[in-house]
Amino acid sequence: MTELTKLTLDGALAGMAAGDFSSEEITKAHIDACMEAADLNAFITTTFELALDQAKASDARRAKGEVGKLEGAPLAVKDLFCTEGVKTTAGSKILGDFKPTYESSVTANMKADGMVMLGKLNLDEFAMGSSNETSAFGNVVNPWKVDAELVPGGSSGGSAAAVAADICLGATATDTGGSIRQPASFTGTVGIKPTYGRCSRWGIVAFASSLDQAGPIAKTVKDSAILLDSMAGYDPKDSTSLNVENGNWVGACEKSVKGMRIGIPKEYTIDGMPGEIQSLWDQGIDWMKDAGAEIVPISLPHTKYALPAYYIVAPAEASSNLARYDGMRYGDRVQGEDLVDTYERTRAAGFGAEVQRRIMIGTYVLSAGYYDAYYLRAQKVRTRIAEDFKNAWESCDAILTPTAPSAPFAIGRKVDDPVTMYLNDIFTVTTNLAGLPGISVPAGLDASGLPLGLQVIGKALDEETIFSVAGALEKAAGFTAKPEKWWS
């Protein structure tokens, strides 16, 4: 029965449709795999009994001919999505035993489509981090291992690790500056951040509201398309939700890229980038040529300002969003001598060092005397970055870049150097600032046998094109490597 965990989401859905196995059988197999993989620390909360009940209900629906897009598939949810009656922590102590009385719109869509939920996945606290080392519930361990234990990337490291370890068929994730794509690159999985507004943010714990976007991490490009098709959709409860139809994303994965123009931005060649990353990028360019695409050199001149602009805008929005955590209405409270002292003690005890750092940065750049000098200027840079992409689309249909500037690194190696850690987002933040879709596809291994990813960036609302390019990359790369199962 353990072989059921090696299936892709597409394969599992086909197997259940053919009657080869039931949802209950494949769910039990994944529950066993989750328990075996406890050393990865991918889950904060497991919901195995609930999952089995959902699987039985799914089998009953299937017997009646009622089949949703995700019918009976055992999946997992990043613990940033509110789930009715199931503990939601955002990877932080401050929420305590908070159990929402409502369901996020994204997970509600997935449940309506037949999802079986195995549990809530670990993440960097409030999604702030690039290595999954800031969680109040301990760091996640990458299933890929050389000598030392490695980070899975962040903030969606639990999602990426769970998919890479075959303990769920796919997972929800969120991306504020690269938090879907970078973990996907670090774990040999596929991760897509859709266009801002494709997936409702309602019921997702907010980090930076103008940047946050939900998306899936999956085993294949087609699996990511299946998941996104369930997750996405207009939601009147979210004022930033786009009232647009989903595309034929699953079909787009098989579409030829012949005649497409693929842009290669000169600014993404950076000093100190490992030769293996450059070589993989060059290989990706050759794969696109072989598939019939035209390679077009482009310029995104404001790229060098993207990271500093992001680390002004994101902390500023975070300091505003996290002001609500004061111990008054929900979550843990540390009683002080008066109201202000209670606030201070609660927040000091409840927030970790990285969250406190970003709140301080954000509060500073929004303060009187500094708002114009920092926040307003960063927003102007953001507009220029969006204009760069708009100009690029005149000569190309999609853009190909590396996903991350390195392979996964050892746990503890960069955690005490926040600036070095922030550089992990160097290739990914531009899409968040411009609200564009981006996908990471596993494309090769470094000299140590660790996964490396390539990123495809597309026009707003043109996920079909990036799924086509990603599908072509996946086919050309033929990436089948899996981590050795050292954790059992």
C-alpha positions in Angstrom: 0.0 0.0 0.0 3.0 2.3 0.4 3.3 2.6 -3.3 0.1 4.7 -3.3 2.1 7.5 -1.8 4.4 7.6 -4.8 1.5 8.5 -7.1 1.1 12.0 -8.5 -2.2 13.8 -7.8 -3.3 13.2 -11.4 -2.4 9.5 -11.1 -4.2 9.2 -7.8 -7.4 10.8 -9.1 -7.3 8.5 -12.2 -6.8 5.5 -10.0 -9.7 6.3 -7.8 -11.9 7.0 -10.9 -10.9 3.6 -12.3 -11.8 1.9 -9.0 -8.2 0.7 -8.5 -8.3 1.9 -4.9 -10.5 4.0 -2.7 -10.0 7.3 -1.0 -9.9 5.6 2.3 -7.1 3.3 1.1 -4.9 6.0 -0.3 -5.6 8.2 2.8 -4.5 5.5 5.2 -1.3 5.0 3.1 -0.5 8.7 3.4 -1.3 8.8 7.1 1.2 6.0 7.7 3.7 7.9 5.6 3.1 11.0 7.7 3.7 9.2 10.9 6.9 7.7 9.5 8.1 11.1 8.5 7.7 12.8 11.9 11.4 13.7 12.0 10.8 16.1 9.2 8.6 18.2 11.4 6.5 19.1 8.4 3.2 19.2 10.3 2.2 21.4 13.2 -1.3 19.8 13.6 -2.4 16.5 12.1 -6.1 15.7 11.5 -5.9 12.0 10.7 -9.3 11.1 12.1 -11.0 13.9 10.2 -9.1 12.8 7.1 -10.5 9.3 7.4 -14.0 10.6 7.9 -13.6 12.8 4.8 -12.2 9.9 2.8 -15.2 7.7 3.7 -17.6 10.5 2.8 -15.7 10.9 -0.5 -16.0 7.2 -1.4 -19.7 7.5 -0.6 -20.1 10.4 -3.0 -18.1 8.7 -5.7 -20.4 5.7 -5.4 -23.3 8.1 -6.2 -21.4 9.6 -9.2 -20.7 12.9 -7.3 -17.0 13.6 -8.2 -15.2 16.9 -7.5 -11.9 18.1 -9.0 -10.0 16.8 -6.0 -12.3 14.0 -5.0 -10.8 11.8 -2.3 -7.2 13.2 -2.6 -5.2 13.4 0.6 -3.7 16.9 0.7 -2.3 19.1 3.4 -2.7 22.8 4.2 -0.2 25.4 5.2 -1.0 26.6 8.7 -1.6 30.1 7.5 -5.0 29.2 6.2 -7.9 29.3 8.7 -9.6 26.0 9.0 -12.9 25.8 10.8 -12.6 24.0 14.1 -9.0 23.0 13.4 -6.1 24.8 15.3 -4.5 27.6 13.2 -1.2 29.0 14.5 0.6 30.8 11.6 3.7 29.2 13.1 3.5 31.5 16.1 3.0 31.2 19.9 0.8 34.3 20.0 -2.3 32.6 18.5 -2.2 30.0 21.2 -4.9 27.4 20.7 -6.9 29.5 18.3 -9.5 27.5 16.4 -11.3 29.5 13.7 -15.0 29.4 13.5 -14.8 29.9 9.7 -12.9 28.4 6.7 -10.6 30.3 4.4 -12.1 30.7 0.9 -9.3 28.7 -0.7 -9.6 25.7 1.6 -13.4 25.9 1.4 -13.1 25.7 -2.4 -10.9 22.6 -2.1 -13.2 20.9 0.4 -16.1 21.5 -1.9 -14.1 19.8 -4.6 -13.5 16.7 -2.4 -10.2 17.4 -0.7 -9.2 15.1 2.2 -7.2 17.2 4.7 -4.3 15.4 6.5 -3.4 18.4 8.7 -1.8 21.8 9.0 1.8 22.3 7.7 4.7 24.0 9.4 5.9 27.4 8.2 8.1 30.3 9.1 6.3 32.4 11.8 3.7 34.5 10.1 5.3 33.5 6.8 8.4 35.6 7.6 11.5 33.7 6.5 13.3 32.0 3.7 14.4 28.8 5.4 11.6 27.6 7.8 13.8 28.2 10.8 11.6 30.9 12.4 8.6 28.7 13.3 7.7 28.6 17.0 7.2 24.9 16.5 10.7 24.1 15.4 12.3 24.0 12.0 11.2 21.8 9.1 13.9 19.4 7.7 14.3 19.1 4.0 13.8 15.4 2.8 16.9 16.0 0.7 20.1 15.4 2.7 23.8 15.3 2.0 25.9 15.4 5.1 24.1 17.9 7.3 20.3 18.4 7.6 19.2 21.0 5.1 16.5 23.8 5.2 13.5 23.2 2.9 13.2 26.9 2.1 10.5 29.2 3.4 8.1 30.3 4.4 6.2 27.3 2.8 8.9 24.8 3.8 6.4 22.5 5.5 4.3 22.3 2.3 7.4 21.7 0.1 8.9 19.1 2.4 5.6 17.2 2.7 5.2 17.0 -1.0 8.8 16.1 -1.7 8.7 13.3 1.0 5.5 11.8 -0.6 3.5 12.2 2.6 0.7 14.2 0.8 -0.3 14.4 -2.8 0.0 18.2 -2.8 -0.3 21.2 -0.5 -1.5 24.8 -0.2 1.1 27.4 0.2 1.5 31.2 0.1 4.0 33.5 -1.6 4.8 37.0 -0.5 8.3 37.4 -1.9 9.0 33.9 -3.2 7.7 31.6 -0.4 6.2 29.1 -2.8 8.8 29.1 -5.5 12.0 29.1 -3.5 10.9 26.1 -1.3 9.8 24.3 -4.5 13.3 24.8 -5.9 14.9 23.6 -2.7 12.9 20.4 -2.6 12.6 19.3 -6.2 8.9 20.1 -6.4 6.7 22.4 -8.5 5.3 25.6 -7.0 3.2 28.3 -8.7 2.4 31.8 -7.4 -0.6 32.9 -9.5 -1.5 36.5 -10.5 -2.3 38.6 -7.5 -6.0 38.3 -7.0 -6.5 34.9 -8.6 -6.8 33.2 -5.2 -8.9 34.8 -2.4 -6.9 36.0 0.6 -10.0 35.8 2.8 -9.2 33.6 5.8 -5.5 33.6 5.2 -3.5 35.1 8.1 -2.1 38.3 6.6 1.6 39.1 6.3 1.8 41.9 3.6 -1.6 42.3 2.1 -0.6 43.8 -1.3 1.9 41.0 -1.9 0.5 37.8 -0.4 -0.9 35.3 -2.8 -2.0 31.7 -2.3 -0.9 28.9 -4.6 -0.1 25.2 -4.6 3.1 23.1 -4.2 2.9 19.8 -6.1 4.8 16.9 -7.6 4.3 17.9 -11.3 3.3 20.9 -13.4 0.0 19.2 -14.2 -0.7 18.5 -10.5 -0.1 22.2 -9.8 -2.6 23.1 -12.5 -5.2 20.8 -11.0 -4.7 22.3 -7.6 -4.7 25.9 -8.7 -8.0 25.2 -10.7 -9.6 24.3 -7.4 -8.0 27.0 -5.3 -8.6 30.0 -7.6 -11.9 31.8 -8.1 -13.6 35.1 -7.5 -14.5 35.8 -3.9 -16.7 38.9 -3.0 -15.3 38.7 0.6 -11.9 39.7 -0.7 -11.8 43.3 -2.1 -8.6 42.4 -4.1 -10.1 39.2 -5.7 -10.3 39.3 -9.5 -13.7 38.5 -11.1 -12.2 36.5 -13.9 -12.7 32.9 -15.1 -10.0 30.2 -14.6 -8.2 29.2 -17.7 -7.7 25.7 -19.2 -4.6 25.3 -17.1 -4.5 21.5 -17.2 -4.7 21.5 -20.9 -2.1 24.2 -21.2 0.5 21.9 -19.6 0.6 19.9 -22.8 0.6 22.8 -25.2 3.5 23.4 -27.5 5.7 26.4 -27.0 6.7 26.6 -30.6 6.8 30.2 -31.8 6.7 31.6 -28.2 9.2 34.3 -27.3 11.1 33.7 -24.1 12.7 36.7 -22.5 16.1 36.4 -20.7 16.7 39.4 -18.5 20.4 40.4 -18.3 19.9 41.8 -14.8 19.4 38.3 -13.4 23.0 37.4 -14.0 24.4 38.5 -10.6 28.0 38.6 -9.2 28.8 35.6 -7.1 26.0 33.4 -8.5 27.2 29.7 -8.4 28.3 28.4 -11.8 25.8 25.5 -11.5 22.9 28.0 -11.4 24.2 29.8 -14.5 24.7 26.4 -16.3 21.2 25.3 -15.5 19.8 28.5 -16.8 21.8 28.1 -20.0 20.5 24.6 -20.3 17.0 25.8 -19.8 17.5 28.3 -22.6 18.7 25.5 -24.9 15.6 23.4 -23.9 13.4 26.3 -25.0 15.2 26.6 -28.3 14.9 22.9 -28.9 11.1 23.1 -28.2 10.8 25.7 -30.9 10.7 28.9 -28.8 12.5 32.1 -29.7 15.0 33.4 -27.1 14.8 37.2 -26.7 17.3 39.2 -24.6 15.4 41.7 -22.4 16.2 44.3 -19.8 14.4 44.8 -16.4 16.5 47.8 -15.3 15.0 48.3 -11.9 15.6 44.8 -10.7 18.5 45.8 -8.5 16.1 47.9 -6.4 13.5 45.2 -6.0 14.9 43.6 -2.9 15.4 46.8 -0.9 11.9 48.0 -2.0 10.4 44.7 -1.0 12.0 44.8 2.5 10.4 48.2 3.1 7.0 47.5 1.7 6.6 44.0 3.2 7.6 44.9 6.8 5.5 48.1 6.7 2.4 46.2 5.8 3.3 43.5 8.3 3.6 46.0 11.2 0.1 47.2 10.3 -1.4 43.7 10.0 0.2 42.3 13.1 -1.0 45.2 15.3 -4.2 43.1 15.8 -2.3 40.5 17.9 -2.6 42.1 21.3 -3.9 39.2 23.5 -7.3 40.9 24.0 -9.7 39.1 21.7 -8.0 35.7 20.9 -4.6 34.0 21.4 -2.3 34.0 24.3 -2.2 36.9 26.8 0.6 37.8 29.3 -1.0 39.9 32.0 0.9 43.2 32.8 0.5 46.0 35.3 -1.8 47.9 33.0 -3.1 47.8 29.4 0.0 49.0 27.6 2.2 46.7 29.7 -0.1 43.8 28.9 0.3 44.6 25.2 4.0 44.8 25.4 4.5 41.6 27.5 2.1 39.7 25.2 3.8 40.7 22.0 7.3 40.2 23.4 6.5 36.7 24.5 4.3 35.8 21.5 6.4 37.0 18.6 9.7 35.5 17.6 12.9 37.5 16.8 12.3 37.7 13.0 8.7 38.9 13.4 9.8 41.4 15.9 12.6 42.6 13.6 10.2 43.1 10.7 7.6 44.9 12.9 10.3 47.3 14.0 11.5 47.9 10.5 7.9 48.4 9.3 7.0 50.7 12.1 10.1 52.8 11.5 9.6 53.3 7.7 5.9 54.3 8.4 6.8 56.7 11.1 6.5 60.5 10.8 9.5 61.9 9.1 10.5 58.6 7.4 7.3 57.7 5.5 8.2 59.8 2.4 11.9 58.9 2.6 11.3 55.1 2.7 7.8 53.8 2.2 6.7 56.3 -0.5 9.9 55.9 -2.4 9.7 52.1 -2.2 6.2 52.3 -3.7 7.6 54.4 -6.6 10.2 51.8 -7.2 7.5 49.2 -7.2 5.7 51.1 -10.0 8.9 51.3 -12.0 9.4 47.5 -11.7 5.9 46.9 -12.9 6.6 49.2 -15.9 9.8 47.2 -16.6 7.7 44.1 -17.1 5.1 45.9 -19.1 7.8 47.1 -21.5 9.3 43.6 -21.6 6.0 42.0 -22.7 6.2 44.0 -26.0 9.0 41.7 -27.0 8.4 38.4 -25.2 5.6 36.1 -24.0 7.2 34.7 -20.9 10.5 35.2 -19.0 12.9 32.4 -17.9 15.2 32.9 -14.9 16.7 30.8 -12.1 14.4 30.4 -9.1 16.9 30.7 -6.2 20.6 31.8 -6.0 21.7 28.5 -4.4 20.8 24.9 -3.6 19.3 24.2 -0.2 21.8 25.0 2.6 22.5 23.6 6.0 20.1 24.3 8.9 21.6 27.1 11.1 24.0 28.3 8.5 22.3 31.6 7.6 19.8 32.1 10.4 21.9 34.7 12.3 22.6 36.8 9.2 19.2 38.3 8.1 20.7 40.2 5.1 22.2 37.1 3.6 18.9 35.3 4.3 16.9 38.0 2.6 19.1 37.5 -0.6 17.3 34.2 -1.1 14.4 36.1 -2.6 16.5 38.0 -5.1 15.0 36.3 -8.2 11.4 36.0 -6.9 10.4 39.3 -5.3 9.9 41.2 -8.6 6.8 39.1 -9.5 5.2 39.9 -6.1 5.9 43.6 -6.5 4.4 43.5 -10.0 1.5 41.1 -9.1 2.6 38.6 -11.9 2.4 34.8 -12.0 5.5 32.8 -11.6 6.3 29.1 -11.4 9.3 27.1 -10.3 10.1 23.8 -12.0 12.7 21.3 -10.8 15.3 21.1 -13.6 18.5 19.6 -12.4 20.8 18.6 -9.5 24.0 20.4 -8.3 27.3 18.6 -7.7 26.1 17.4 -4.3 23.0 15.9 -5.8 20.6 18.6 -4.5 17.7 20.0 -6.5 17.8 23.2 -8.5 14.8 25.0 -10.1 14.1 27.3 -13.0 11.5 30.0 -12.8 9.0 31.1 -15.5 7.3 34.5 -15.1 4.3 35.4 -17.2 1.9 38.3 -17.9 -0.8 39.1 -15.4 -3.7 36.6 -15.8 -1.7 34.6 -18.4 -1.1 31.4 -16.3 -1.9 29.4 -19.4 1.4 30.5 -21.0 3.5 29.8 -18.0 2.0 26.4 -17.6 2.8 25.6 -21.2 6.4 26.8 -20.8 6.7 25.0 -17.4 5.4 21.8 -19.0 7.9 22.0 -21.8 10.7 22.6 -19.3 9.5 19.6 -17.2 9.5 17.4 -20.3 12.9 18.5 -21.4 14.5 18.2 -17.9 13.1 14.8 -17.3 13.6 15.4 -13.6 12.8 12.1 -11.7 15.2 12.4 -8.8 13.8 11.8 -5.3 15.4 12.1 -1.9 16.5 8.9 -0.2 14.1 7.9 2.5 16.4 8.4 5.5 13.7 9.5 7.9 12.0 6.1 8.4 
